[in-house]
């Protein structure tokens, strides 16, 4: 009788270990699936044909749901981003929170001027101007500039912000640049 309890207890402990291992395997598989889904979403967004330096697309993956964020200059870019992500295998729901920037000739002029200031000459032009996906995105809304992206150093970050601040007609520059580690 005593031996049966010990064997039964060991069997129960073995089941717990198997259940724990199964839960851990499912969690690890979920993380791998999330990582794969994040990679696919990023790929689809950067491959959009008209995605450029004046647009910013971001996303968040939660299980099989994808939330899109950012700012775009054309309404068609918003719908194209949503459609590209919807067709990825494993995506359940797409929540599209992308902001379409207002049409403004003054903002268009500011975008071009900031682009020339940041990418036109000097050190930043050599390092960042000839990339397929722009490293520094320039978002202009009502004369306010936001720089978003990844740079190699704090000096590059400071140069970009200083160059953008020096453009006539810019009311302010918000720095959302991240230094690559």
LINPEFEN-V35632 format. One record per run of one state. SS is the DSSP state (H for helix, E for strand, - for the rest). FROM is the first residue (numbers start at 1). TO is the last residue. If there is no record, write none. Layout:
BEGIN
ss->SS from->FROM to->TO
ss->SS from->FROM to->TO
END
This chain:
BEGIN
ss->- from->1 to->1
ss->H from->2 to->46
ss->- from->47 to->55
ss->E from->56 to->62
ss->- from->63 to->64
ss->E from->65 to->72
ss->- from->73 to->74
ss->H from->75 to->86
ss->- from->87 to->92
ss->E from->93 to->96
ss->- from->97 to->98
ss->E from->99 to->100
ss->- from->101 to->104
ss->H from->105 to->119
ss->- from->120 to->122
ss->H from->123 to->128
ss->- from->129 to->135
ss->E from->136 to->141
ss->- from->142 to->143
ss->E from->144 to->151
ss->- from->152 to->153
ss->H from->154 to->165
ss->- from->166 to->171
ss->E from->172 to->179
ss->- from->180 to->181
END
